[in-house]
């Protein structure tokens, strides 16, 4: 299990090991991961962590352009920069260059009922600190 803290919000998530083993393994190596979650510009009801040219050394696996609420995607660069998409509602993963397909590697299992409130907070109040770590 994974613990995700975004500002005052707390979530638990499961790894999508079966479908995204390389992404899960690579991301596990960078835990704890800290950054800022901001409102996604092109993807709808989702938070976004832009990561520039950061390279986890993985390619595409378990990709989707239409993630569901509670799914977390990793985009390993390509037509857009490396990024993480944290979906809190209806979303279609995209960038200025068009649709993107990200690796679905985490799914929120606890705290799903808080996702809409998190989305409002990010949308109206701006960047929120995010920390992703192994659950204790």
C-alpha positions in Angstrom: 0.0 0.0 0.0 1.0 3.6 -0.6 0.3 6.7 1.5 -0.5 9.9 -0.4 -0.7 13.2 1.5 -1.9 16.3 -0.4 -2.0 19.3 1.9 -4.5 18.3 4.6 -5.9 15.3 2.5 -4.8 11.8 3.2 -5.2 8.8 0.8 -4.2 5.2 0.5 -3.5 3.6 -2.9 -2.5 0.3 -4.3 0.2 -0.4 -6.8 -1.0 -1.6 -10.2 1.7 -4.3 -10.1 0.1 -6.8 -12.5 -0.4 -4.3 -15.3 2.4 -1.8 -14.8 5.2 -3.7 -13.1 8.1 -1.6 -14.5 6.5 1.8 -13.6 5.7 0.5 -10.1 9.2 -0.8 -9.6 10.8 2.4 -10.9 8.6 4.7 -8.9 9.1 2.6 -5.7 12.8 3.4 -6.0 12.2 7.2 -5.7 10.0 7.0 -2.6 9.4 9.1 -0.7 8.4 11.4 -3.5 7.6 15.1 -2.7 6.5 17.8 -5.1 3.6 20.2 -5.7 0.2 19.2 -7.2 -1.3 21.9 -9.4 -4.5 22.0 -11.5 -4.0 20.2 -14.8 -4.3 22.7 -17.7 -5.6 20.4 -20.4 -6.8 17.2 -18.8 -10.0 18.2 -17.0 -10.7 17.3 -13.3 -7.1 16.3 -12.4 -4.1 17.5 -10.6 -0.8 17.6 -12.4 2.9 17.3 -11.3 5.1 18.6 -14.2 8.5 17.0 -14.0 10.4 18.4 -17.0 12.9 16.0 -18.4 12.9 13.7 -15.4 13.6 10.1 -16.5 12.6 7.0 -14.6 14.0 4.8 -17.3 10.7 3.2 -18.3 8.5 3.3 -21.4 4.8 2.9 -21.9 2.7 0.2 -20.1 -0.9 0.0 -19.0 -1.6 3.2 -20.8 -4.8 5.2 -20.8 -6.0 8.5 -22.2 -9.3 8.3 -20.3 -8.4 7.7 -16.6 -11.1 7.2 -13.9 -11.4 9.1 -10.7 -8.8 7.9 -8.2 -6.3 6.8 -10.8 -2.7 8.1 -10.9 -0.8 8.1 -14.2 2.9 8.5 -15.0 3.8 9.9 -18.4 7.4 9.1 -19.2 7.9 12.0 -21.7 7.5 12.0 -25.4 5.4 14.7 -27.1 5.1 16.3 -23.7 7.3 16.6 -20.6 7.5 13.9 -17.9 4.5 14.3 -15.6 2.1 12.7 -13.1 -1.7 13.0 -13.4 -3.7 12.6 -10.2 -7.4 12.2 -11.3 -10.1 13.6 -9.0 -13.1 13.6 -11.4 -13.8 13.4 -15.1 -10.6 13.6 -17.1 -9.1 13.0 -20.5 -5.2 13.1 -20.4 -3.9 15.8 -22.8 -1.3 18.5 -23.4 -0.9 21.4 -25.8 0.2 18.8 -28.3 -3.0 16.8 -28.0 -4.1 13.6 -26.3 -1.5 11.8 -24.1 -1.5 8.2 -22.8 -0.1 7.7 -19.3 0.9 4.6 -17.4 -1.8 3.9 -14.8 0.3 2.7 -11.9 -1.6 3.7 -8.7 -5.3 3.5 -7.7 -6.7 5.4 -4.7 -8.5 2.9 -2.5 -9.0 5.0 0.7 -10.1 8.6 0.7 -11.9 8.5 -2.6 -14.7 10.5 -1.0 -12.2 13.4 -0.5 -11.2 13.7 -4.1 -13.8 16.2 -5.1 -12.8 18.5 -2.2 -9.2 18.1 -3.1 -10.0 19.1 -6.7 -11.8 22.3 -5.5 -8.8 23.1 -3.2 -6.3 22.8 -6.0 -8.5 24.6 -8.6 -9.4 27.6 -6.4 -6.4 27.8 -4.0 -3.5 26.7 -6.2 -0.6 24.3 -5.7 -0.7 21.9 -2.8 2.3 19.9 -1.4 2.1 16.2 -2.2 4.1 13.4 -0.6 3.9 9.8 -1.8 5.5 7.1 0.4 5.2 3.5 1.4 2.4 3.0 3.9 3.7 2.3 7.4 
